[in-house]
Amino acid sequence: MRWQDSISFAYVLYSYFVDNESYEHGQDLAPYYQSIVPNLQKGQMFEVEYLTTNPQRSIIHLDKPIAK
């Protein structure tokens, strides 16, 4: 996961694999994201939920980190 933080916006760019196919998506973060996910760091892994009928549609769960 890569993330960008600036005065005007913050977002995460995440990638995941489904059946050996790689997908990459970005997600804007709320302006108050640091109070929700205070320890968000580059390289963290999180649960990603996707549609089995269309794996390109996904949701990253920043409240569900995965231990490395």
PyMOL commands that set and color helices and strands:
alter all, ss='L'
color gray80, all
select helices_A, chain A and resi 33-36
alter helices_A, ss='H'
color red, helices_A
select strands_A, chain A and resi 2-5+10-18+21-28+45-51+54-66
alter strands_A, ss='S'
color yellow, strands_A
deselect
rebuild
show_as cartoon
